Structure formats: structure tokens, C-alpha cells
């Protein structure tokens, strides 16, 4: 599964558009924002089922599901 940012990176690469250092830093910034949004959504959903919040599980879910973008460059 890929996030929208990861899909954008793949599309840029498929058009032969190089990703420069400044652009990579900007992408990395937004990937971190996207990651936090996914973790927050996980925690919000989890808290609806239980009063317990499990940040470690949310981060683990993100890493296992979405942490592929570093390999895209």
C-alpha cells in the first residue's frame, strides 16, 4: 500500500523528473506530516474502541504499511 505522497513520487519518476536535494527535503517534511496524520487517525479509531491509546502500535502500523518511500529515491 502506498500513501498519496508515495504515489506522487512514483509518478514524477515515471515521467523522468529528477528529485533534487531541496525537493527531497520538502517531500520528507510532508511525508512526516502524512505519517503523523495516519498515526493520529489510528489512535482516534483505536480510542473509540478502547480507552487505551497505543502510540507504539500506531507507529509500528505506519512503518510496516507505509515506510517504503525512502526506497523510492
CNS distance restraints for C-alpha pairs under 8 A (distance, minus, plus):
assign (resid   1 and name CA) (resid  65 and name CA) 6.42 0.50 0.50
assign (resid   1 and name CA) (resid  66 and name CA) 6.61 0.50 0.50
assign (resid   2 and name CA) (resid   6 and name CA) 5.72 0.50 0.50
assign (resid   2 and name CA) (resid   7 and name CA) 6.32 0.50 0.50
assign (resid   2 and name CA) (resid  65 and name CA) 7.84 0.50 0.50
assign (resid   2 and name CA) (resid  66 and name CA) 5.96 0.50 0.50
assign (resid   2 and name CA) (resid  68 and name CA) 7.79 0.50 0.50
assign (resid   3 and name CA) (resid   7 and name CA) 6.32 0.50 0.50
assign (resid   3 and name CA) (resid  66 and name CA) 6.58 0.50 0.50
assign (resid   4 and name CA) (resid   8 and name CA) 6.21 0.50 0.50
assign (resid   5 and name CA) (resid   9 and name CA) 6.32 0.50 0.50
assign (resid   5 and name CA) (resid  27 and name CA) 7.83 0.50 0.50
assign (resid   5 and name CA) (resid  30 and name CA) 7.96 0.50 0.50
assign (resid   5 and name CA) (resid  31 and name CA) 6.82 0.50 0.50
assign (resid   6 and name CA) (resid  10 and name CA) 6.33 0.50 0.50
assign (resid   6 and name CA) (resid  68 and name CA) 7.98 0.50 0.50
assign (resid   6 and name CA) (resid  69 and name CA) 5.79 0.50 0.50
assign (resid   6 and name CA) (resid  72 and name CA) 7.93 0.50 0.50
assign (resid   7 and name CA) (resid  11 and name CA) 6.23 0.50 0.50
assign (resid   8 and name CA) (resid  12 and name CA) 6.20 0.50 0.50
assign (resid   9 and name CA) (resid  13 and name CA) 6.21 0.50 0.50
assign (resid   9 and name CA) (resid  72 and name CA) 7.39 0.50 0.50
assign (resid  10 and name CA) (resid  14 and name CA) 6.10 0.50 0.50
assign (resid  10 and name CA) (resid  72 and name CA) 7.37 0.50 0.50
assign (resid  11 and name CA) (resid  15 and name CA) 6.41 0.50 0.50
assign (resid  12 and name CA) (resid  16 and name CA) 6.51 0.50 0.50
assign (resid  12 and name CA) (resid  17 and name CA) 5.31 0.50 0.50
assign (resid  12 and name CA) (resid  18 and name CA) 7.59 0.50 0.50
assign (resid  13 and name CA) (resid  17 and name CA) 5.43 0.50 0.50
assign (resid  13 and name CA) (resid  18 and name CA) 6.71 0.50 0.50
assign (resid  19 and name CA) (resid  23 and name CA) 6.00 0.50 0.50
assign (resid  19 and name CA) (resid  24 and name CA) 6.22 0.50 0.50
assign (resid  19 and name CA) (resid  73 and name CA) 7.82 0.50 0.50
assign (resid  20 and name CA) (resid  24 and name CA) 6.01 0.50 0.50
assign (resid  21 and name CA) (resid  25 and name CA) 6.27 0.50 0.50
assign (resid  22 and name CA) (resid  26 and name CA) 6.38 0.50 0.50
assign (resid  23 and name CA) (resid  27 and name CA) 6.07 0.50 0.50
assign (resid  24 and name CA) (resid  28 and name CA) 5.99 0.50 0.50
assign (resid  25 and name CA) (resid  29 and name CA) 6.22 0.50 0.50
assign (resid  26 and name CA) (resid  30 and name CA) 6.44 0.50 0.50
assign (resid  27 and name CA) (resid  31 and name CA) 6.02 0.50 0.50
assign (resid  28 and name CA) (resid  32 and name CA) 6.28 0.50 0.50
assign (resid  29 and name CA) (resid  33 and name CA) 6.56 0.50 0.50
assign (resid  30 and name CA) (resid  34 and name CA) 6.08 0.50 0.50
assign (resid  31 and name CA) (resid  35 and name CA) 6.01 0.50 0.50
assign (resid  32 and name CA) (resid  36 and name CA) 6.25 0.50 0.50
assign (resid  33 and name CA) (resid  37 and name CA) 6.27 0.50 0.50
assign (resid  34 and name CA) (resid  38 and name CA) 6.30 0.50 0.50
assign (resid  35 and name CA) (resid  39 and name CA) 6.24 0.50 0.50
assign (resid  35 and name CA) (resid  62 and name CA) 6.86 0.50 0.50
assign (resid  36 and name CA) (resid  40 and name CA) 5.98 0.50 0.50
assign (resid  37 and name CA) (resid  41 and name CA) 6.08 0.50 0.50
assign (resid  38 and name CA) (resid  42 and name CA) 6.15 0.50 0.50
assign (resid  38 and name CA) (resid  62 and name CA) 7.10 0.50 0.50
assign (resid  39 and name CA) (resid  43 and name CA) 6.16 0.50 0.50
assign (resid  39 and name CA) (resid  55 and name CA) 7.51 0.50 0.50
assign (resid  39 and name CA) (resid  58 and name CA) 5.23 0.50 0.50
assign (resid  39 and name CA) (resid  59 and name CA) 6.30 0.50 0.50
assign (resid  39 and name CA) (resid  62 and name CA) 6.93 0.50 0.50
assign (resid  40 and name CA) (resid  44 and name CA) 6.02 0.50 0.50
assign (resid  41 and name CA) (resid  45 and name CA) 6.15 0.50 0.50
assign (resid  42 and name CA) (resid  46 and name CA) 6.00 0.50 0.50
assign (resid  42 and name CA) (resid  58 and name CA) 6.01 0.50 0.50
assign (resid  43 and name CA) (resid  47 and name CA) 5.86 0.50 0.50
assign (resid  43 and name CA) (resid  53 and name CA) 6.19 0.50 0.50
assign (resid  43 and name CA) (resid  54 and name CA) 7.04 0.50 0.50
assign (resid  43 and name CA) (resid  55 and name CA) 7.11 0.50 0.50
assign (resid  43 and name CA) (resid  58 and name CA) 6.76 0.50 0.50
assign (resid  44 and name CA) (resid  48 and name CA) 6.43 0.50 0.50
assign (resid  45 and name CA) (resid  49 and name CA) 6.90 0.50 0.50
assign (resid  46 and name CA) (resid  50 and name CA) 6.21 0.50 0.50
assign (resid  46 and name CA) (resid  52 and name CA) 7.73 0.50 0.50
assign (resid  46 and name CA) (resid  53 and name CA) 6.80 0.50 0.50
assign (resid  47 and name CA) (resid  51 and name CA) 5.34 0.50 0.50
assign (resid  47 and name CA) (resid  52 and name CA) 6.24 0.50 0.50
assign (resid  47 and name CA) (resid  53 and name CA) 6.04 0.50 0.50
assign (resid  54 and name CA) (resid  58 and name CA) 6.46 0.50 0.50
assign (resid  55 and name CA) (resid  59 and name CA) 6.13 0.50 0.50
assign (resid  56 and name CA) (resid  60 and name CA) 6.02 0.50 0.50
assign (resid  57 and name CA) (resid  61 and name CA) 6.00 0.50 0.50
assign (resid  58 and name CA) (resid  62 and name CA) 6.28 0.50 0.50
assign (resid  59 and name CA) (resid  63 and name CA) 6.12 0.50 0.50
assign (resid  60 and name CA) (resid  64 and name CA) 6.07 0.50 0.50
assign (resid  61 and name CA) (resid  65 and name CA) 5.92 0.50 0.50
assign (resid  62 and name CA) (resid  66 and name CA) 5.38 0.50 0.50
assign (resid  62 and name CA) (resid  67 and name CA) 6.57 0.50 0.50
assign (resid  63 and name CA) (resid  67 and name CA) 4.64 0.50 0.50
assign (resid  68 and name CA) (resid  72 and name CA) 7.12 0.50 0.50
assign (resid  69 and name CA) (resid  73 and name CA) 7.56 0.50 0.50
